[in-house]
Structure formats: C-alpha cells, structure tokens
Amino acid sequence: MLDDCTKGIPAGTLPFPIEEIGNKGWNVLAEDLTLPVAVLKQRDIEHNSAWMQTFLTAGGAHIAPHGKTTMSPELFNVQIADGAWGITLATAHQVQVARKFGFRRIFLANQLIGKAAIAGVLNEIENDATFEFYCIADSVANVATLARAATETGLTRPLNVLVELGYQGGRTGCRTSEEALDVARAIAAAPGRLALAGVEGFEGLMRGDTAAESKAMVDAYLSRLVDLAEKCEAAGLFAARQPIISAGGSQYYDVVVDQLRQRDRTSRFLLLLRSGCYLTHDSGLYRRAFEQLRERNPALAATRGGLRSALEVWAYVQSRPEDKKAIVNFGKRDASHDDPPVALHWYRPGSDMPAPRPIGEGYSVLRLNDQHCHLEIPADSPLAVGDMIAFGISHPCLTFDKWRALYVVDEAYQVVSAISTYF
C-alpha cells in the first residue's frame, strides 16, 4: 500500500495498492508528484534485460542476478520472466523477503551463519520440496556447523553448498586451493546433510594499476577457480550431475564467460553469473565499467546498442544564490554518493518545452548534503528556481535502498507502474 507518507506521493492521497498507481494519471513533468522522485524508465529496463539475455545465450551461460541491488520483488519477476536461473542474495533477511514473495531458487552468495539464519533456511528447505537453496562456505568450521544443524533439524534432503575460493587481500573465500579442497572434502563427507554443488568466487574487487593489469588478475583468478572445480570433479566430491561454477559480478561478466567457456568446452559445468546492476545500469561506476568492456569486446558492447541508464532522480532547482551555483532539492537521503550524481537533462514546468532538454556542458555536482545538492553551473545558465533536473547516479544499489517505492515511467514520463523495495 502506498500513501502520502511515501516519498513522491502528493499530499492528501489515501492509501492504495501499488499495482493501481498506473491508473492515477500522474506525470512527473506535469508536477503530479512531489520532488525529489526516483524513476525507472520502462523502455530502458526492458532493453537492458533483453541485452543481457542475448549475451548469456551467445555465451552458453546462466544468470542469478544479485537481488541486493534492487531488493524489489517486481524487478526480480522481470528477471525471472526473462530467463534468469534464480535470484542471488547476500543476507538471511534478503532470503526471507524473497521467500515471502515465492521465489523458488535462491543463491546466497555468502556464508550461511548464525542460529536463526540457519534454522530459517533449513525450515524452508524441509517444508517446501520445490525450494532450491544454495550457499557458500570457506571454512571447515562453517561446514561442521551446517552439517550439525542439518542433523539436529532432521533434514530429509541435503543443503547445497559451494566452496568459495578467494584471493589474498579480498573478502571471504579460501586463500589457497588446498584450503578450498579441504572445505570441499568436508562438505562431501556429510552426505544426506550437505551436498557439494560447485565452486564459487567473486572477482569484482580486483584492481591493478591499469585496466590491463586488472584483467590479468581476473584471468589468473578464474583459472584457479576452474582448476579447483576440476580437482573436485576428479576426486568425485561433487554431488550434482552438472556442478556449478559461479563468478561474475557487474564489471567482468564478459571476461568470466570468455575465460570459463575456454576451459569448459564440454559444458560439464553450469556457468552461473551473478551480475545485478545490468538491469538499471548507471551514469557512473558501471558506465565506466561498460566502457572498459567496450575496449575488451567492441562487438559485444555494440550489440543492441549496449546498456542504458534506466534510473534517474528528478529534483527542483530551489535556489540560485550565486552566479555559478544552484541548489537542488535532493541529497544523500535520495541518491548514492560514491560518485557525485550527473545532471542529465532539465525541464521548465508550464513552459512550451515539449520535452526535457539535455543540460549541456559546465554543470557538475560539487557535493551533497542530506537534502541539498550543490550544483556548479555556467554563469549564463538558463536554470531558474522551479526548474526540474534529472540526475543520473552511480552505484544503483545505494540509491534503491533510499526509496520505499520507485516510479516506472514511459518516454513521456507518465507513471505507468511502481516497484517496491525491502531493505
């Protein structure tokens, strides 16, 4: 249910179901909503989803998009409908949300830790024969805890676990292949309670001094990951007929498919990517990552025109206190600020402007306060108090978590639907 306690909903609006918002006749440019608002451009969402499916089909890979990006069941449904293998999540709470909305295949790209979290997952596995759950482990101690919990619960089908391979200086994951093999053996040594379903890793935080050095680091890491999978296979540790090799966040998914498919030409492993940010893309971090992808693989980047930024935050110019400064009514409470938001286009309500115009050169966000944006502008800028500006953002995960609802708009910024979030 939405009402006027939801950001963007006009005052006096009585509670109504979110699925009815398209009947309201609201338009962002007509000022039917209060600003700031976060919007998703419907055509670009559809384009990005189709682009990723084209890439996956060509590469013989599957995707379990990372749900922590949006935490939106409506967008999860879009991704599943477009062929996603399942949904990836990061925390026990996120798993609970996905289960509440009926998602049946969940990949927890994290260690399953803690009494309540383990009990919740095992209860779901036991009570729903259609539920497939996968988690990762990087220690024999965690494996022992999971096996003990499965025994105490009386679990009648095993918990699927992938061994995680890490790297020095990274996050979780076994630092050596020998450690990873020990964890794999421990999982395989608990038949009926645990099942070794594959190997997993995350390459997204690897950074060299140059793009070429970063790619070389990723290539070497992926080679270690495949080596681990082959050693587990040779030792007969896998319980699955087609074990999973999972890697590929939102920056190097093309490298993952290229490198792993070169090593696994027989497709005896299921290659599972976990990119989440492709659906909305952005105007910062992932735009730059896509430019690196364009350098690595121009043909792929050109496919269907590449990914498009589908997420915008609209706000008003509320002050022009200096010749070269405007204050805009949004801030850290409304948009991610890893990188400053990017002014994209502007619109003057009530004017004869038929559509928003590109904002041009010379506009940059200097800094954000909680509710204010300091925008540097040219001295001769036409911007006036009351004008509307659309901002692109960087790192969509940290914008989604600031909105209970985001508004889906068509090309004329007519609100056609909305999506809810559960952070």
C-alpha positions in Angstrom: 0.0 0.0 0.0 1.2 3.5 -0.9 0.0 6.8 0.5 1.3 10.3 1.1 3.8 9.1 3.6 5.7 7.6 0.6 8.3 9.9 -1.0 6.8 11.3 -4.2 3.2 10.7 -3.4 1.2 14.0 -3.4 -0.4 15.2 -0.1 -3.9 14.0 0.6 -3.5 10.8 -1.3 -5.3 8.0 0.6 -3.7 4.5 0.8 -4.0 2.5 -2.4 -2.4 -0.7 -3.7 0.9 -0.2 -5.5 -0.4 -2.1 -8.6 -3.0 0.7 -9.1 -0.6 3.5 -9.5 -0.8 3.4 -13.3 -4.5 4.4 -13.1 -3.7 7.7 -11.3 -2.8 9.5 -14.5 0.3 11.0 -12.8 3.1 12.5 -14.9 6.5 13.6 -13.5 6.8 16.6 -15.9 3.3 17.8 -15.0 4.4 18.0 -11.3 1.8 15.5 -10.3 4.4 14.0 -7.9 6.4 15.8 -5.2 10.1 16.0 -5.9 12.6 14.6 -5.4 11.5 11.3 -7.0 13.4 8.3 -8.3 12.2 6.9 -11.6 12.9 3.9 -13.7 12.5 4.3 -17.4 10.4 1.3 -18.6 11.8 1.0 -22.1 15.4 1.0 -20.9 14.7 -1.6 -18.2 13.2 -3.8 -20.9 16.2 -3.1 -23.2 18.8 -3.9 -20.6 17.1 -7.2 -19.6 16.9 -8.3 -23.3 20.6 -7.3 -23.8 21.8 -9.5 -21.0 19.7 -12.4 -22.2 21.3 -12.1 -25.7 24.7 -12.1 -24.2 24.0 -15.1 -22.0 22.5 -17.1 -24.8 25.5 -16.5 -27.0 27.9 -17.4 -24.2 26.1 -20.5 -23.0 25.9 -19.1 -19.5 23.1 -18.6 -17.0 22.4 -15.8 -14.5 21.1 -15.5 -11.0 21.0 -11.7 -10.8 22.1 -10.2 -7.5 18.9 -9.1 -5.8 20.6 -7.0 -3.3 20.9 -4.3 -6.0 17.2 -3.5 -6.0 15.6 -5.7 -3.3 12.4 -5.4 -5.4 10.2 -8.4 -6.0 8.7 -6.7 -9.0 12.1 -6.5 -10.7 13.0 -10.0 -9.6 9.9 -11.1 -11.5 11.1 -9.2 -14.6 14.4 -11.0 -14.4 12.9 -14.5 -13.9 10.4 -13.9 -16.7 13.4 -13.1 -19.0 15.1 -16.3 -18.2 17.1 -15.9 -15.0 18.2 -19.2 -13.4 17.4 -17.9 -9.9 18.0 -14.9 -7.7 21.2 -14.2 -5.8 21.0 -12.6 -2.3 23.5 -11.6 0.3 21.9 -11.9 3.7 19.4 -14.0 5.6 16.9 -11.1 5.7 17.0 -10.9 1.9 16.4 -14.6 1.6 13.3 -14.2 3.9 12.0 -11.4 1.7 12.4 -13.5 -1.5 10.8 -16.5 0.1 7.9 -14.3 1.3 7.3 -13.5 -2.4 7.5 -17.1 -3.5 10.9 -17.2 -5.2 11.9 -20.9 -5.5 15.6 -20.9 -6.5 17.9 -18.7 -4.3 21.7 -18.5 -4.4 23.1 -17.0 -1.1 26.4 -15.6 -2.3 27.6 -15.6 1.3 28.3 -17.9 4.2 25.2 -19.0 6.0 26.0 -18.1 9.6 24.1 -17.8 12.8 21.4 -19.9 14.6 18.4 -18.0 13.4 19.5 -17.7 9.8 20.5 -21.4 9.5 17.2 -22.5 11.1 15.2 -20.3 8.9 16.8 -21.7 5.7 16.6 -25.3 6.8 13.0 -24.9 7.7 12.2 -23.6 4.2 14.1 -26.5 2.6 12.3 -29.0 4.7 8.8 -27.6 4.3 8.8 -26.8 0.5 10.0 -29.6 -1.8 10.1 -27.1 -4.7 12.6 -24.7 -3.0 16.2 -24.9 -4.2 18.7 -23.1 -2.0 22.5 -22.7 -2.4 25.0 -21.1 -0.1 28.8 -20.9 0.0 31.4 -21.9 2.6 35.1 -21.1 3.1 35.9 -22.9 6.3 35.7 -26.4 7.7 34.3 -24.9 10.9 31.3 -23.4 9.0 30.7 -26.7 7.2 30.7 -28.5 10.5 28.1 -26.1 11.9 25.9 -26.5 8.9 26.1 -30.3 9.0 25.3 -30.4 12.7 22.3 -28.1 12.2 21.1 -30.3 9.4 21.4 -33.4 11.6 19.6 -31.7 14.5 16.8 -30.5 12.3 16.3 -33.9 10.8 16.7 -32.5 7.3 15.5 -35.1 4.8 17.3 -33.6 1.7 20.8 -32.1 1.8 21.7 -28.4 1.9 23.5 -27.4 -1.3 26.9 -25.8 -0.6 29.6 -24.4 -2.9 33.1 -24.0 -1.8 34.4 -20.4 -2.1 37.8 -19.6 -3.5 39.1 -16.2 -2.5 42.4 -14.3 -3.0 44.9 -12.5 -0.8 43.5 -9.2 0.3 40.0 -10.0 -0.9 36.8 -10.5 1.1 35.7 -14.0 2.1 36.9 -17.2 0.4 39.7 -19.7 0.9 43.1 -18.1 0.2 44.6 -21.2 -1.3 43.3 -24.1 -3.4 44.5 -26.5 -0.8 42.3 -24.9 1.8 39.4 -24.9 -0.6 39.9 -28.6 -1.3 39.8 -29.3 2.4 36.4 -27.4 2.7 35.1 -29.3 -0.4 36.1 -32.7 1.2 34.3 -31.7 4.4 31.1 -30.9 2.5 31.3 -34.2 0.6 31.9 -36.0 3.9 28.4 -35.1 5.1 26.2 -36.9 2.6 22.5 -36.6 3.2 23.1 -33.4 5.2 25.2 -31.4 2.8 25.9 -31.7 -0.9 28.8 -30.1 -2.8 27.1 -28.3 -5.6 30.0 -26.5 -7.1 32.7 -23.8 -6.7 32.2 -20.0 -6.4 34.2 -16.9 -6.4 34.0 -13.1 -6.8 36.4 -11.2 -8.9 34.8 -7.8 -8.8 37.1 -6.1 -6.3 40.4 -7.0 -8.1 42.2 -3.8 -9.0 45.5 -3.3 -10.8 47.2 0.0 -11.7 45.7 -0.3 -15.2 42.7 -1.9 -16.8 45.1 -4.4 -18.5 46.6 -5.4 -15.1 43.1 -5.8 -13.6 42.0 -8.1 -16.4 45.2 -10.2 -16.0 44.5 -10.5 -12.3 40.9 -11.6 -13.0 42.1 -14.1 -15.7 44.5 -15.7 -13.3 41.9 -15.9 -10.6 39.3 -17.5 -12.9 41.9 -20.1 -14.0 42.4 -21.0 -10.3 38.7 -21.3 -9.9 38.4 -23.7 -12.8 41.4 -25.7 -11.6 39.6 -26.1 -8.2 36.4 -27.3 -9.9 38.4 -29.9 -12.0 40.2 -31.2 -8.9 36.9 -31.6 -7.0 35.5 -33.4 -10.0 38.5 -35.7 -10.3 38.2 -36.5 -6.6 34.5 -37.4 -7.0 33.4 -34.8 -4.5 30.5 -33.2 -6.4 27.0 -34.4 -5.6 25.4 -32.6 -8.6 25.3 -34.1 -12.1 26.3 -30.7 -13.5 28.3 -28.8 -10.9 28.1 -25.0 -10.8 31.0 -22.6 -11.4 29.8 -19.2 -10.2 31.5 -15.9 -10.6 30.8 -12.7 -12.5 29.6 -9.5 -10.8 28.6 -6.4 -12.7 32.1 -5.5 -14.0 33.8 -8.5 -15.5 30.9 -10.8 -16.5 32.2 -10.9 -20.2 35.6 -11.9 -19.0 34.1 -14.7 -16.8 32.1 -16.2 -19.7 35.1 -15.9 -22.1 37.6 -17.5 -19.8 35.5 -20.2 -18.2 34.0 -21.3 -21.5 37.5 -21.6 -23.0 38.3 -24.0 -20.2 35.0 -25.9 -20.2 34.2 -26.6 -23.8 32.2 -29.7 -23.0 29.8 -27.6 -20.8 30.1 -30.2 -18.0 29.8 -27.3 -15.5 26.9 -24.9 -15.3 28.4 -21.4 -15.6 26.4 -19.0 -13.4 26.9 -15.3 -13.4 25.5 -13.0 -10.6 25.5 -9.5 -12.1 22.8 -7.4 -10.6 23.4 -3.8 -11.8 22.9 -4.5 -15.5 19.1 -4.1 -15.2 19.3 -0.4 -14.4 22.9 0.3 -15.4 24.0 3.8 -14.2 25.7 7.0 -15.1 28.9 6.5 -13.1 30.6 3.3 -11.8 29.0 0.9 -14.2 29.0 3.2 -17.1 32.8 3.4 -16.7 32.9 -0.4 -16.4 31.0 -0.7 -19.6 33.5 1.5 -21.4 36.2 -0.9 -20.3 34.0 -3.8 -21.6 33.8 -1.9 -24.9 37.6 -1.8 -25.1 37.8 -5.5 -24.4 34.9 -6.6 -26.6 33.6 -3.9 -29.0 31.2 -6.3 -30.8 29.5 -7.2 -27.5 29.3 -3.6 -26.4 27.7 -2.7 -29.7 25.1 -5.4 -29.5 21.6 -3.8 -29.4 23.3 -0.5 -28.7 24.7 -1.6 -25.3 23.3 -1.0 -21.8 21.3 2.1 -21.0 21.0 4.1 -17.8 17.4 3.5 -16.6 17.5 5.1 -13.2 17.1 8.8 -12.7 16.4 11.1 -9.7 14.4 14.2 -10.5 14.5 17.3 -8.3 13.8 21.0 -8.4 16.1 24.0 -8.5 15.2 25.7 -5.3 17.8 28.4 -5.1 20.3 30.3 -7.3 22.2 32.0 -4.6 25.3 32.7 -6.7 26.0 33.3 -10.4 27.7 29.9 -10.8 25.7 27.9 -8.2 22.3 26.3 -8.0 20.9 24.5 -5.0 18.7 21.5 -5.9 16.3 19.8 -3.5 17.8 16.3 -3.2 20.8 14.9 -1.4 22.4 11.9 0.3 18.9 10.8 1.6 17.8 10.4 -2.0 20.8 9.2 -4.1 24.0 7.3 -3.8 27.1 9.5 -3.4 30.0 7.1 -4.0 30.5 9.3 -7.1 28.6 12.6 -7.5 25.3 12.4 -9.4 25.4 13.6 -13.0 23.0 16.3 -14.3 21.4 14.8 -17.5 18.6 17.0 -18.7 16.2 19.7 -17.5 12.6 20.8 -17.9 10.7 24.0 -17.1 7.1 23.2 -16.0 4.4 25.2 -17.5 6.5 26.3 -20.4 6.3 25.5 -24.1 9.1 23.0 -23.8 7.8 19.8 -25.4 10.2 17.5 -23.6 13.2 17.7 -21.3 16.4 19.1 -22.9 20.0 17.9 -22.5 21.6 20.1 -19.8 24.8 20.7 -21.7 28.3 21.3 -20.6 29.6 23.1 -17.5 27.2 21.5 -14.9 28.7 19.4 -12.1 27.6 18.3 -8.7 30.1 19.8 -6.2 28.8 18.0 -3.1 25.6 16.6 -1.5 24.2 17.4 2.0 21.4 15.3 3.5 18.7 17.1 1.4 20.6 19.6 -0.7 22.7 19.3 -3.9 25.3 21.9 -4.7 25.3 22.2 -8.4 28.0 24.2 -10.2 26.5 25.9 -13.3 27.7 28.3 -16.0 27.1 32.0 -15.2 24.8 32.3 -18.2 22.8 29.1 -17.4 19.1 29.5 -18.1 18.2 27.5 -15.0 15.7 29.2 -12.7 14.1 28.4 -9.4 11.3 25.9 -10.0 13.0 24.2 -13.0 13.3 20.4 -12.9 16.6 18.5 -13.4 17.1 14.7 -14.0 20.2 13.3 -12.4 21.9 10.0 -13.3 23.5 8.2 -10.4 26.5 5.9 -9.8 26.1 2.5 -8.0 22.4 1.9 -8.2 22.4 -0.4 -5.1 22.8 2.7 -2.9 20.0 4.6 -4.5 17.4 1.9 -4.4 17.9 1.5 -0.6 16.7 5.1 -0.1 13.3 4.6 -1.7 10.3 2.6 -0.5 8.9 2.9 -4.0 10.3 3.9 -7.3 8.1 5.1 -10.1 8.2 3.4 -13.6 7.7 5.9 -16.4 7.2 5.8 -20.1 9.1 8.0 -22.6 6.8 11.0 -21.8 7.4 10.4 -18.0 3.9 9.2 -17.5 3.8 7.0 -14.4 2.8 3.5 -15.7 3.6 1.5 -12.6 5.8 1.4 -9.5 8.1 -1.1 -7.8 8.6 -1.6 -4.1 11.8 -2.2 -2.2 12.6 -4.2 1.0 15.8 -3.1 2.6 
